[in-house]
Amino acid sequence: MTERRLIRNAAQCRECGDLIVSKHRHDFVKCKCGAIAVDGGLAYIRRVGNHDDIIDMCEFGTVNKDMCDND
């Protein structure tokens, strides 16, 4: 069985071009101009700012899960 998981929580700002990455839970990161922010690390995806200013750069991967895995 495979499961899709977030492996990089990132976004790019259309205003300033800054690429920002949230690396851990509650890691709230703003771009240099302050137009957008990302949060959540690999635990959740949160975006702040005008959605037209955000280029989503998240990456996902697949993980093989054993049937007995309790994760």
N, CA, C and O atoms as a GROMACS GRO file, in nm:
protein
  284
    1MET      N    1   0.085  -0.116   0.000
    1MET     CA    2   0.000   0.000   0.000
    1MET      C    3   0.091   0.125   0.000
    1MET      O    4   0.191   0.128   0.071
    2THR      N    5   0.056   0.223  -0.077
    2THR     CA    6   0.134   0.347  -0.079
    2THR      C    7   0.049   0.463  -0.029
    2THR      O    8  -0.074   0.462  -0.040
    3GLU      N    9   0.116   0.561   0.025
    3GLU     CA   10   0.050   0.680   0.077
    3GLU      C   11   0.120   0.803   0.023
    3GLU      O   12   0.243   0.808   0.018
    4ARG      N   13   0.042   0.901  -0.017
    4ARG     CA   14   0.098   1.027  -0.067
    4ARG      C   15   0.127   1.118   0.052
    4ARG      O   16   0.040   1.139   0.137
    5ARG      N   17   0.249   1.171   0.059
    5ARG     CA   18   0.288   1.256   0.171
    5ARG      C   19   0.356   1.384   0.123
    5ARG      O   20   0.421   1.386   0.018
    6LEU      N   21   0.339   1.488   0.200
    6LEU     CA   22   0.406   1.615   0.174
    6LEU      C   23   0.554   1.600   0.207
    6LEU      O   24   0.589   1.556   0.317
    7ILE      N   25   0.642   1.638   0.113
    7ILE     CA   26   0.785   1.631   0.140
    7ILE      C   27   0.851   1.769   0.137
    7ILE      O   28   0.966   1.784   0.178
    8ARG      N   29   0.778   1.872   0.089
    8ARG     CA   30   0.830   2.009   0.091
    8ARG      C   31   0.711   2.106   0.088
    8ARG      O   32   0.629   2.100  -0.003
    9ASN      N   33   0.704   2.193   0.186
    9ASN     CA   34   0.597   2.292   0.198
    9ASN      C   35   0.655   2.427   0.157
    9ASN      O   36   0.720   2.494   0.238
   10ALA      N   37   0.632   2.467   0.033
   10ALA     CA   38   0.695   2.588  -0.018
   10ALA      C   39   0.602   2.666  -0.110
   10ALA      O   40   0.506   2.611  -0.164
   11ALA      N   41   0.632   2.794  -0.124
   11ALA     CA   42   0.558   2.881  -0.215
   11ALA      C   43   0.651   2.990  -0.265
   11ALA      O   44   0.751   3.022  -0.201
   12GLN      N   45   0.617   3.047  -0.380
   12GLN     CA   46   0.694   3.159  -0.435
   12GLN      C   47   0.601   3.280  -0.448
   12GLN      O   48   0.485   3.267  -0.487
   13CYS      N   49   0.653   3.395  -0.413
   13CYS     CA   50   0.576   3.519  -0.419
   13CYS      C   51   0.584   3.579  -0.558
   13CYS      O   52   0.693   3.598  -0.612
   14ARG      N   53   0.470   3.609  -0.618
   14ARG     CA   54   0.466   3.674  -0.750
   14ARG      C   55   0.511   3.820  -0.742
   14ARG      O   56   0.554   3.877  -0.842
   15GLU      N   57   0.502   3.881  -0.624
   15GLU     CA   58   0.539   4.022  -0.606
   15GLU      C   59   0.691   4.040  -0.603
   15GLU      O   60   0.745   4.122  -0.678
   16CYS      N   61   0.760   3.965  -0.517
   16CYS     CA   62   0.904   3.985  -0.500
   16CYS      C   63   0.989   3.869  -0.553
   16CYS      O   64   1.111   3.881  -0.562
   17GLY      N   65   0.925   3.756  -0.589
   17GLY     CA   66   0.998   3.642  -0.642
   17GLY      C   67   1.061   3.552  -0.536
   17GLY      O   68   1.124   3.452  -0.570
   18ASP      N   69   1.045   3.587  -0.410
   18ASP     CA   70   1.104   3.512  -0.300
   18ASP      C   71   1.043   3.372  -0.291
   18ASP      O   72   0.921   3.358  -0.295
   19LEU      N   73   1.127   3.269  -0.277
   19LEU     CA   74   1.084   3.132  -0.255
   19LEU      C   75   1.097   3.105  -0.106
   19LEU      O   76   1.206   3.114  -0.050
   20ILE      N   77   0.986   3.071  -0.041
   20ILE     CA   78   0.987   3.049   0.103
   20ILE      C   79   0.945   2.906   0.134
   20ILE      O   80   0.861   2.848   0.065
   21VAL      N   81   1.006   2.849   0.239
   21VAL     CA   82   0.982   2.710   0.277
   21VAL      C   83   0.956   2.704   0.427
   21VAL      O   84   1.032   2.759   0.507
   22SER      N   85   0.847   2.635   0.466
   22SER     CA   86   0.820   2.608   0.606
   22SER      C   87   0.876   2.469   0.636
   22SER      O   88   0.836   2.371   0.573
   23LYS      N   89   0.968   2.461   0.732
   23LYS     CA   90   1.041   2.337   0.755
   23LYS      C   91   0.989   2.252   0.869
   23LYS      O   92   1.020   2.133   0.876
   24HIS      N   93   0.912   2.310   0.960
   24HIS     CA   94   0.856   2.231   1.069
   24HIS      C   95   0.723   2.290   1.114
   24HIS      O   96   0.691   2.404   1.080
   25ARG      N   97   0.648   2.214   1.189
   25ARG     CA   98   0.515   2.256   1.237
   25ARG      C   99   0.528   2.393   1.305
   25ARG      O  100   0.618   2.415   1.386
   26HIS      N  101   0.437   2.483   1.272
   26HIS     CA  102   0.432   2.618   1.326
   26HIS      C  103   0.552   2.704   1.285
   26HIS      O  104   0.584   2.801   1.353
   27ASP      N  105   0.620   2.668   1.176
   27ASP     CA  106   0.729   2.748   1.121
   27ASP      C  107   0.667   2.846   1.020
   27ASP      O  108   0.658   2.817   0.901
   28PHE      N  109   0.623   2.962   1.069
   28PHE     CA  110   0.555   3.064   0.989
   28PHE      C  111   0.662   3.150   0.921
   28PHE      O  112   0.738   3.219   0.988
   29VAL      N  113   0.667   3.145   0.788
   29VAL     CA  114   0.770   3.214   0.712
   29VAL      C  115   0.707   3.310   0.613
   29VAL      O  116   0.621   3.271   0.533
   30LYS      N  117   0.750   3.438   0.617
   30LYS     CA  118   0.702   3.539   0.523
   30LYS      C  119   0.806   3.562   0.414
   30LYS      O  120   0.925   3.544   0.436
   31CYS      N  121   0.758   3.604   0.296
   31CYS     CA  122   0.850   3.645   0.191
   31CYS      C  123   0.909   3.781   0.228
   31CYS      O  124   0.861   3.846   0.321
   32LYS      N  125   1.014   3.824   0.157
   32LYS     CA  126   1.083   3.948   0.194
   32LYS      C  127   0.996   4.072   0.181
   32LYS      O  128   1.021   4.170   0.251
   33CYS      N  129   0.895   4.072   0.093
   33CYS     CA  130   0.808   4.190   0.080
   33CYS      C  131   0.686   4.181   0.171
   33CYS      O  132   0.613   4.280   0.185
   34GLY      N  133   0.661   4.065   0.233
   34GLY     CA  134   0.551   4.048   0.327
   34GLY      C  135   0.416   4.020   0.264
   34GLY      O  136   0.314   4.019   0.333
   35ALA      N  137   0.412   3.997   0.133
   35ALA     CA  138   0.285   3.974   0.064
   35ALA      C  139   0.225   3.837   0.094
   35ALA      O  140   0.103   3.822   0.097
   36ILE      N  141   0.311   3.737   0.115
   36ILE     CA  142   0.262   3.601   0.140
   36ILE      C  143   0.340   3.537   0.255
   36ILE      O  144   0.445   3.586   0.297
   37ALA      N  145   0.284   3.427   0.305
   37ALA     CA  146   0.352   3.349   0.408
   37ALA      C  147   0.309   3.203   0.395
   37ALA      O  148   0.202   3.173   0.344
   38VAL      N  149   0.396   3.114   0.444
   38VAL     CA  150   0.365   2.970   0.451
   38VAL      C  151   0.383   2.924   0.594
   38VAL      O  152   0.457   2.985   0.672
   39ASP      N  153   0.315   2.815   0.629
   39ASP     CA  154   0.320   2.763   0.764
   39ASP      C  155   0.289   2.614   0.759
   39ASP      O  156   0.223   2.567   0.666
   40GLY      N  157   0.335   2.539   0.859
   40GLY     CA  158   0.294   2.401   0.876
   40GLY      C  159   0.399   2.295   0.858
   40GLY      O  160   0.378   2.180   0.897
   41GLY      N  161   0.514   2.331   0.800
   41GLY     CA  162   0.616   2.229   0.777
   41GLY      C  163   0.558   2.113   0.698
   41GLY      O  164   0.490   2.134   0.598
   42LEU      N  165   0.586   1.992   0.742
   42LEU     CA  166   0.534   1.874   0.674
   42LEU      C  167   0.405   1.824   0.738
   42LEU      O  168   0.348   1.724   0.694
   43ALA      N  169   0.358   1.894   0.843
   43ALA     CA  170   0.238   1.852   0.915
   43ALA      C  171   0.110   1.900   0.848
   43ALA      O  172   0.011   1.827   0.845
   44TYR      N  173   0.111   2.021   0.796
   44TYR     CA  174  -0.007   2.077   0.729
   44TYR      C  175   0.036   2.190   0.637
   44TYR      O  176   0.147   2.242   0.650
   45ILE      N  177  -0.050   2.229   0.544
   45ILE     CA  178  -0.022   2.336   0.448
   45ILE      C  179  -0.111   2.455   0.483
   45ILE      O  180  -0.234   2.444   0.484
   46ARG      N  181  -0.048   2.569   0.510
   46ARG     CA  182  -0.123   2.692   0.534
   46ARG      C  183  -0.060   2.803   0.451
   46ARG      O  184   0.062   2.818   0.449
   47ARG      N  185  -0.144   2.880   0.383
   47ARG     CA  186  -0.100   2.994   0.304
   47ARG      C  187  -0.167   3.119   0.356
   47ARG      O  188  -0.285   3.117   0.392
   48VAL      N  189  -0.092   3.230   0.360
   48VAL     CA  190  -0.145   3.358   0.402
   48VAL      C  191  -0.113   3.460   0.294
   48VAL      O  192  -0.002   3.462   0.241
   49GLY      N  193  -0.210   3.543   0.263
   49GLY     CA  194  -0.191   3.647   0.162
   49GLY      C  195  -0.289   3.630   0.048
   49GLY      O  196  -0.373   3.540   0.049
   50ASN      N  197  -0.279   3.717  -0.048
   50ASN     CA  198  -0.364   3.714  -0.166
   50ASN      C  199  -0.327   3.590  -0.250
   50ASN      O  200  -0.211   3.573  -0.288
   51HIS      N  201  -0.424   3.507  -0.277
   51HIS     CA  202  -0.396   3.382  -0.351
   51HIS      C  203  -0.340   3.409  -0.490
   51HIS      O  204  -0.270   3.324  -0.545
   52ASP      N  205  -0.370   3.523  -0.549
   52ASP     CA  206  -0.314   3.558  -0.680
   52ASP      C  207  -0.164   3.584  -0.674
   52ASP      O  208  -0.096   3.580  -0.776
   53ASP      N  209  -0.111   3.612  -0.554
   53ASP     CA  210   0.032   3.639  -0.536
   53ASP      C  211   0.112   3.514  -0.505
   53ASP      O  212   0.235   3.520  -0.496
   54ILE      N  213   0.045   3.399  -0.489
   54ILE     CA  214   0.110   3.276  -0.444
   54ILE      C  215   0.128   3.177  -0.560
   54ILE      O  216   0.032   3.143  -0.630
   55ILE      N  217   0.251   3.132  -0.578
   55ILE     CA  218   0.280   3.020  -0.668
   55ILE      C  219   0.312   2.902  -0.577
   55ILE      O  220   0.413   2.902  -0.507
   56ASP      N  221   0.226   2.802  -0.577
   56ASP     CA  222   0.244   2.686  -0.490
   56ASP      C  223   0.362   2.603  -0.541
   56ASP      O  224   0.365   2.563  -0.657
   57MET      N  225   0.456   2.577  -0.453
   57MET     CA  226   0.576   2.500  -0.487
   57MET      C  227   0.588   2.375  -0.400
   57MET      O  228   0.697   2.319  -0.386
   58CYS      N  229   0.475   2.330  -0.342
   58CYS     CA  230   0.477   2.209  -0.260
   58CYS      C  231   0.519   2.089  -0.342
   58CYS      O  232   0.492   2.081  -0.462
   59GLU      N  233   0.585   1.995  -0.277
   59GLU     CA  234   0.624   1.869  -0.341
   59GLU      C  235   0.568   1.754  -0.258
   59GLU      O  236   0.567   1.758  -0.135
   60PHE      N  237   0.522   1.653  -0.328
   60PHE     CA  238   0.466   1.534  -0.264
   60PHE      C  239   0.542   1.412  -0.312
   60PHE      O  240   0.595   1.409  -0.423
   61GLY      N  241   0.548   1.311  -0.227
   61GLY     CA  242   0.609   1.184  -0.261
   61GLY      C  243   0.521   1.072  -0.212
   61GLY      O  244   0.424   1.094  -0.139
   62THR      N  245   0.554   0.952  -0.251
   62THR     CA  246   0.479   0.836  -0.204
   62THR      C  247   0.566   0.754  -0.111
   62THR      O  248   0.687   0.742  -0.129
   63VAL      N  249   0.501   0.697  -0.012
   63VAL     CA  250   0.568   0.614   0.088
   63VAL      C  251   0.498   0.480   0.092
   63VAL      O  252   0.375   0.474   0.095
   64ASN      N  253   0.575   0.373   0.091
   64ASN     CA  254   0.516   0.240   0.105
   64ASN      C  255   0.479   0.221   0.251
   64ASN      O  256   0.562   0.240   0.340
   65LYS      N  257   0.354   0.184   0.275
   65LYS     CA  258   0.306   0.162   0.411
   65LYS      C  259   0.276   0.014   0.430
   65LYS      O  260   0.205  -0.047   0.349
   66ASP      N  261   0.330  -0.042   0.535
   66ASP     CA  262   0.302  -0.181   0.571
   66ASP      C  263   0.161  -0.188   0.630
   66ASP      O  264   0.119  -0.096   0.700
   67MET      N  265   0.091  -0.293   0.603
   67MET     CA  266  -0.046  -0.310   0.655
   67MET      C  267  -0.049  -0.305   0.807
   67MET      O  268  -0.152  -0.268   0.864
   68CYS      N  269   0.060  -0.340   0.875
   68CYS     CA  270   0.063  -0.341   1.022
   68CYS      C  271   0.112  -0.210   1.080
   68CYS      O  272   0.115  -0.195   1.202
   69ASP      N  273   0.148  -0.115   0.997
   69ASP     CA  274   0.199   0.015   1.044
   69ASP      C  275   0.088   0.093   1.113
   69ASP      O  276  -0.019   0.111   1.056
   70ASN      N  277   0.113   0.139   1.233
   70ASN     CA  278   0.013   0.215   1.309
   70ASN      C  279   0.031   0.364   1.297
   70ASN      O  280  -0.033   0.437   1.373
   71ASP      N  281   0.113   0.414   1.207
   71ASP     CA  282   0.140   0.556   1.188
   71ASP      C  283   0.021   0.632   1.137
   71ASP      O  284   0.028   0.753   1.116
   0.00000   0.00000   0.00000
